[in-house]
Amino acid sequence: MTERAVRFGPAGALSGIYHCPEKAADLALPGVIILPAGIDQKVGPTRLYVGIARAIAAAGFPVLRFDYFGLGESHPSPVTGGGRAGSLPSDQGGDVDFALDWLSRERPQAGVVLLGLCSGAHDAHRVAARDQRIVGVCQLDGYGYRTGRYWLQYTVERLFDRRRWVNVIRRKLPRKASVEDGDPVTGDVDFFTMPAKRALAAELRAMMSRDVRLLYLFSGQTSNYYNYERQFAAAFSDVDFGQRLTEAFFPEADHTFSRSVDRRKLTARVASWLTNEFRPAS
Amino acid sequence: MRSFFFGPEQSLYGTYHPPREAATGLEHAVLICGSLGAEYMRSYRSLWQCAEALTARNTHVLRFDYFATGESAGRQSEADWMRCLQDVRTACAWLQSETAMNQIRVVGHRIGALIAVNALADQPVGLDAVTLWDPVVDGSQWFDVQQTLHAESTRRSNRFRSRTRQYAERDTDEFLGFHFADHLVKAIKSSRLDVSTLAAMDVRCSLGVSDPSELPEAWLDAMARLQPTVDELKPESRWASISDMGRRLIVRPSLPKLVDLVLA
């Protein structure tokens, strides 16, 4: 596998790393584009994307990771002017389209799989819904909708959680103020808004008609909207996914998969999904 | 701006920022040595902005990732202190060769300052000046802070785990999402940014500090004897604060001062 630094987009403003499989390229395999998460640079949170990219490139898939305009090593967009400071990172500046164009030129025969965490997952869906070149989407901590079983599990867990009862009592007692206590560790920014369920269902149906494959992975940090495997399929029981939707739940992992054991499990899951879905059986 | 892989077996990732076409003034070459772990993530864009600002002052700049960090080759577990020092020397050599400039300047940010000074202490040939930007002067102290932040960060994220797995992580080899092998921990803990080392290097020294209270007074007093150019930068990031863990270093308000420091 070789890694190459690339620049693309208007005036070469976007900076990326292209992981090219070493073996003779299997032109049937799609390329993978890893979309930035939040305001992180292309290595991904805790270097997560580097590990994923190297593992899936080793499995034969070419991978492009890149920085959105105004983040990491990319220049601000010459079209919209200015960087992204103060705005939420998304595909609004056409960043993903430039990456798609670049990879499609590099590998004109195959489609593209988009992978993203958090806001990157949101961007992956939005682009996949409108771009025919997308053959797969891997969302990490992306969309999720609560179901009856979610609420049941949620309620039972809380009823039997001693710590929550202790917290309820503590909140009733006078308490010494702490300067740092309660400050959000990851900041209080919402990086994307969950789309309306009905609109999403329509987009998913359209994607299923195009045979787009989906891998939805959730960490334990999505517990406010996802708490059991296959919940996404249950929430969209009116969408015929066939065998195209795969879900996996990593309840021990945090949002950025900050522990190496969680990163390893996640990376293996993504690589095996890509191989199962897109590598033709020999 | 050009990104590329260089060094032994093309294992290091670097980005070269050439002087801007319209730039005037004395030509300089600057190597930027960044920090490690979570601080690498938090300061990445700011170091890029610093490099870009320097190019407007007719300066060649090289930023790079140490082996087994960032975009460079290697897994986190392969990161090694001696290799970090060697990587600084490799990057220096690349910059000197590419720009044909005999004299280069080095900017060390946070633990990057510790690495740069230790890397170049024995071989300051061609080194014109060193800028220490919020330097870590005591590796052991820096590591203690990383451990404390990690324990607090994991304690706070426990609410997302099952009850049986809830605890604040201590005595681990992972800190804030980054693995530090035992030998690397040991090496960092035993490293100091000695003023006597800087004095022996006999190079111009400048110091950019966001929060002087984070530096030991004795060290600052000793540094004063070297008569460095000193400037106080806007305190946009508190490195030892759990509240600031998710925040990026914002350097823009301090950029003009910082550039002046580097090129002083």
Chai-1 contact restraints between the chains, C-beta under 6 A:
chainA,res_idxA,chainB,res_idxB,connection_type,confidence,min_distance_angstrom,max_distance_angstrom,comment,restraint_id
A,A5,B,S3,contact,1.0,0.0,6.0,A-B,restraint_1
A,A5,B,F4,contact,1.0,0.0,6.0,A-B,restraint_2
A,Q41,B,Y44,contact,1.0,0.0,6.0,A-B,restraint_3
A,V43,B,G70,contact,1.0,0.0,6.0,A-B,restraint_4
A,T46,B,G177,contact,1.0,0.0,6.0,A-B,restraint_5
A,E73,B,W48,contact,1.0,0.0,6.0,A-B,restraint_6
A,E180,B,I242,contact,1.0,0.0,6.0,A-B,restraint_7
A,E180,B,S243,contact,1.0,0.0,6.0,A-B,restraint_8
A,D183,B,S243,contact,1.0,0.0,6.0,A-B,restraint_9
A,V185,B,S153,contact,1.0,0.0,6.0,A-B,restraint_10
A,V185,B,R156,contact,1.0,0.0,6.0,A-B,restraint_11
A,V185,B,M245,contact,1.0,0.0,6.0,A-B,restraint_12
A,V185,B,G246,contact,1.0,0.0,6.0,A-B,restraint_13
A,T186,B,G246,contact,1.0,0.0,6.0,A-B,restraint_14
A,G187,B,G246,contact,1.0,0.0,6.0,A-B,restraint_15
A,G220,B,F160,contact,1.0,0.0,6.0,A-B,restraint_16
A,G220,B,R161,contact,1.0,0.0,6.0,A-B,restraint_17
A,Q221,B,F160,contact,1.0,0.0,6.0,A-B,restraint_18
A,S223,B,F160,contact,1.0,0.0,6.0,A-B,restraint_19
A,E252,B,R161,contact,1.0,0.0,6.0,A-B,restraint_20
A,D254,B,S157,contact,1.0,0.0,6.0,A-B,restraint_21
A,D254,B,F160,contact,1.0,0.0,6.0,A-B,restraint_22
A,S258,B,G177,contact,1.0,0.0,6.0,A-B,restraint_23
A,S260,B,H179,contact,1.0,0.0,6.0,A-B,restraint_24
